[in-house]
Amino acid sequence: MFETSRFRKRKNAQWARKSLNLLLALGRVLNYFHSVGYIHGSVEPSTIGKFQGSNNWKLLNMRSATRIGQRMKGELRYGAPPESISMSYKKSDSPGIVKKVSFDANFVNDKVSCDDSDDENEIIQSLEFSPKQCNAAISWDMWSFGLIMGQLILGQSMVLLPNIEKATDAHMKNLFKYDDSSLMKIVEAARRVSGNDAADILAKLLQPRPEDRPQSMDEVLSHNYFVIHEGR
């Protein structure tokens, strides 16, 4: 299993080579998945590993593998993209003691209060993981691949990414509010750490809108970041 603690190591030439080898291996496996009409659907550190006695990275756990075009399913997971999170609205089931949930202007902190009320139709809003609103598409795996790449590149700055080490509610909130501004912070951090090529490919992979992400892993692996670095 790929240890998440490795993301926090100080980066050097050896680290960069190992990271590139992992990403290339992962990209090729995903490319095969997509070529036979499936997405993996759960690319994360716990599903990337090596078997004893082997130096080859493997993609594990096929439970979330879904035929392209079919509805997604399962629990909230590390690599879930922004489009899998939705806002739900429901009526309070406690007339007289109504829980009102709202979010501040920056959508950072939940503000929950209980007020006396005669309105039995008070609406509660909450975030939920809604995979069924998404059809399986290559863009889902692209997002997950981008998160792995972003964490390998950013190291200690990976807090900028919307998924890492967050409780479920915080994870969903970060995905729900993820936008072009969030992306630009990641891209600029990657540019400072690893240069323009790294920033450019991350900008493509971590687009907030699924239709704006690369539509094939061949496109990703032919990017300058991989072509130039693989040849070194």
N, C-alpha and C positions, 0 to 999 in steps of 0.2 A: 504494500500500500504506500502511496506517496504521502510522506509526512508533511503536514501543513507547517510545521516548525521550520522546514527548509525555506519557506518563503521569506523568513526573517534573517536569513544568513547574510553576511556581508558578501557582496558580489565581486567576483574576480573573473579572470579568463576561464578558469576551470568551471566555475559556476555558469558562465555564459554558454560554454560548450554543452554542458549537461542539460541546461534548459532548452537549448536549441534542439538537441537530440530528442528530448522528450516531446517537444511540440511537433517536430517532424513526424515522429512515430505516431503520435496521437492524430495528427492531421491525415496521415495515410490510412489509418484504420477507419476514421470517420468517412473518408472519401469512399472506401469500400462499402461501408454501411449504406451510404447514400446511393451508390451505384446499383445496389440491389433493391432499392425502393424503401429503405427504412431510415429512421433517425435513431440514435442511441437514447436521447431524451434525459440522460442523467450523468453527464460528464462532470466529474468532481474529483477531488483528491482521493476519496475513499473508493473510487471505481477505476483508479489508475494504479497499476502495480507491476511487480516483477515476480516471476516464479523463482524458487530457489535454484541456484545454479545457472540462471540466465541473466544476461545483461539487457535483454529486450523488454521494452515497456509494453504492457498489455492493457487493453480496455476491458474491464470486468463488469459484472452485474448487468444482465440483459433484461431485467424485469420491466424496465421502462421503455424498451425498444418498441417503436410504433411504426406501422406502415405509413408512409407519406400520404397525407390526405385524410387519415382517420383522426378521430377526436383524441386529444391527449387525456391522460388520467394520472392518478396517483397523488402522493402527498407533496407538500411544499418541500423543495430541495434546493441545494446549493446553487445549481445552474439554471434555475427557473428564470425566464426573461420577464421584462416589465409587462408585456402584454398578457401575462397569465394572472395578473392581480386585478381585481375589480372592487368597486365600492358597492356594498349591499345596503339596502334600506329595509327596515322592518318595524312594525309597530311594537311599542313597549307592551310586555305581558304583565306589568305591575301597575295597574291604574292607581293614581293617587301618589305613588312614589315612582317618579319617572326619571330614568337615567338619560341625561342629555349628553351626547358626545359631539364635540366639535373640534376643529383643528385651527391652530393659529395661522397667521398669514403665510408663514414659511413652512407650514405643514410639518412642524418639528415635534411638538409636544401635544399629546392628547390632553384635553381638559374635560374631566368627568365630574358631574355634580348631580345630586339628587334633590329635586325640588318637589314641594307639594303642588299637585296639579289636578284639575278635574278633567283634563283633556285625555281621554283614553286612546286618542289617535296619535299621540306623540310618536315621531319617527326617530328611530335609532339608526345611525349610519356606522358601518364598520367595514374594514378591509377583509378580503378573503382570497385565498388561492383558488382560482377558477380555471383549471386546465381544460375543462370541457368546452370553454369558449374559444379554444385554440385548436386548429387542425395541425397535425404533425407536419412540420416543414423544416427544411434544412436550416432556416434562420434560427430555430431554437438551439440547435447544436452549435451554430456559429457564435451565438451569445455565450454559451457555456465555455467554448474554446477560448473566446476572448477574455473571459474572467480568469481562466487558468494562466493565460499568457500575461495578462495584466498583473497578476500577483507575482509571477516569476520576475517580471521586469521591475515592478515598483518596490518590492521588498517592504521596508518599513513604512512606505507611503501608501500601502495597499488599503489603508483605511478609507481612501477615496472611493474604492469600489463599493457597490451597493449591497453586497452580500456578506462580506467577511465578518465572521465572529459576532453576529448579531442575533438577539433573541427573535423569535418568530414575528412578533408584532413589528419590531424595528426593521426586520428584513423586508416585510411586506410594505411598510411605509416608504422605505428607501427605494424600492422598485416602483411603487406607485407614483412617486414624485420625480423619478429619474427623467431627465430631459436633456436638451442640447447643452445647457449650462453645466449640468453634472458631467456630461461627456467631455466638455472642453477642459475641465479641471483634471480629469484623468489623462487626457491627451497631452496637456502641457507638462504634467509631471513626468510622463513617459519620455517626452522630448528632452527634458533636462537630464534624465537618467541615461537614456539609451539612444538618443538622436532622432532624426526626422523619420527614418524608415519605420522604426518601432512605433512612433506616434501615429504615423499614417495608417498602418495596418490595424492598430487598436481602434482608431477612429472609425474604421469600416466595420469592424467586428462588433463593436459595442454601441451601434446606433440605437437610439430609443425605439425607432419604428422598424419592425421586422423586414419590411419590403426594401429598406435601405441597406441591409446587410448583404455581404457577398452571397451569391446563390449557388456557389460550388466551392468545394475545398481545393480544387485545382486552381481556381482563381487566387485563393489565399496563399497556397504553397508556391505560386509563381511570382509572388510579390517580392520586391527587392530585398526586404528584410530577410527572407529565407534564402533566396538565390545567392545573394552576396555573402551572407554569413556561412552558408553551408559550404561554400567553395574555399573557405579559409583553412 
